[in-house]
Amino acid sequence: MRFGVLGTGFWAGEVHATSLAGHPDAELVGVWGRDLAKAKAVGAQFDVPGTDDVDALLADVDAVSFALPPDVQAPLAERAAAAGKHLLLEKPVALSTEAADRVVDAVAAAGVASVVFFTNRFRTATSTWLEQAARTTLAGGSVTWLGRLTGSPFDTPWRREHGALWDIGPHALSLLVPALGPVTAVQAGAGQGDTVHLTFFHPGGRASTATVSSTVAELASGIDVWVHGDAGRLVLLPESGTAVEAHRVAVDELQAAALTGGAHPCDAAFGRDVVRVLAAAQRSLGTGCRELVEG
């Protein structure tokens, strides 16, 4: 399958393009960026053209791997789907439920495959953990995901503007939802910096919590994930695999979905459901009340 990468930032080059350039069953054929010089520079690292003409790149590929801010990604995802291209999207799919709905509608109308690259969902440790969780009668769970943007390659304007809720929140939901079921309501409270404390309500009386932040002290950074139920506490252990390796798994699974026509568990519709929860959490931060998840 021939892929183009949309994006020229750190994640585009270090993960998306690196993954595709070394993938045995995929071919990287070009890089698009809003800045032509940057697109050419990233393309040159992998001996492929760089362009600022998105339609020209779409005409030359079967699929697109997105590494763009979500508000830039969403309309281009619609455009790529309408052109019949399969989509490997980044999280969050969009910054509003309306924009996410349009991406889902475009995918459905075109009949293309879609996968959202929730990094941890494409790691062996997570797959094993979710399989174990499925064999347990669960009552709840928790995610604590603390980091620091300052001085990192992820210190970008959209993350600064929208904070950990929209950047890290999707990671937490990508783990809690498949284990505990869809989120029906959410209560959110603001902490220091961009820290957000969340309570998610799931069907059957199950509930989970998440604390996400990208403004903690460097020594406080870390990730803890667990669910609990009749078999005790089930902890997701860290995995040493790289994001490039996870991306290559996502590429494999996108190609499989394109071949079979089946829906992937992390498709655009799941990505849209995550956006709906984040939007409800954003409303809760404003109202101070529990907010129902729309849709």
TAUR-V372846 format. One record per backbone hydrogen bond with DSSP energy under -0.5 kcal/mol. CO is the residue of the C=O (numbers start at 1). NH is the residue of the N-H. Records with the same first field share a line. If there is no record, write none. Layout:
CO=NH ; NH
This chain:
1=27
2=62 ; 63
3=29 ; 30
4=65
5=7 ; 32
6=67
9=13
10=14
11=15 ; 16
12=17
13=18
15=19
16=20
17=21
18=22
20=23
23=26
27=3 ; 29
29=49
30=5
31=51
32=7
34=36
35=39
36=40
37=41
38=42
39=43
40=44
41=45
42=45 ; 46
43=46 ; 48
44=47
49=31
51=33
52=54
53=57
54=58
55=59
57=60
58=61
62=86
63=4
64=66 ; 88
65=6
69=72 ; 73
70=74
71=75
72=76
73=77
74=78
75=79
76=80
77=81
78=82
79=83
80=85
81=84
86=64
87=89 ; 115
88=66
89=117
96=100
97=101
98=102
99=103
100=104
101=105
102=106
103=107
104=108
105=109
106=110
107=111 ; 112
113=87
115=89 ; 117
116=118
117=119
118=121
119=122
120=123
123=127
124=128
125=129
126=130
127=131
128=132
129=133
130=134
131=135
132=135
133=136
136=138
137=230
139=207
140=228
141=209
142=226
143=211
144=224
145=213
146=222
147=216
149=152
152=155
154=156
156=160
157=161
158=162
159=163
162=166
163=166 ; 167
164=168 ; 169
168=171 ; 172
169=173
170=174
171=175
172=175 ; 176
173=177
175=179
176=180
177=181
182=184 ; 203
184=293
185=201
186=291
187=199
189=197
192=195
195=191
196=212
197=189
198=210
199=187
200=202 ; 208
201=184 ; 185
202=205
203=206
206=202
207=141
208=200
209=143
210=198
211=145
212=196
213=147
214=149
217=220
218=221
222=146
224=144
225=236
226=142
227=234
228=139 ; 140
229=232
232=229
233=235
234=227
235=237
242=246
243=247
244=248
245=249
246=250
247=251
248=252
249=253
250=254
251=255
252=256
253=257
254=258
255=259
256=260
257=261
264=267
266=116
267=271
268=272
269=273
270=274
271=275
272=276
273=277
274=278
275=279
276=280
277=281
278=282
279=283
280=284
281=285
282=286
283=287
284=288
291=186
292=294
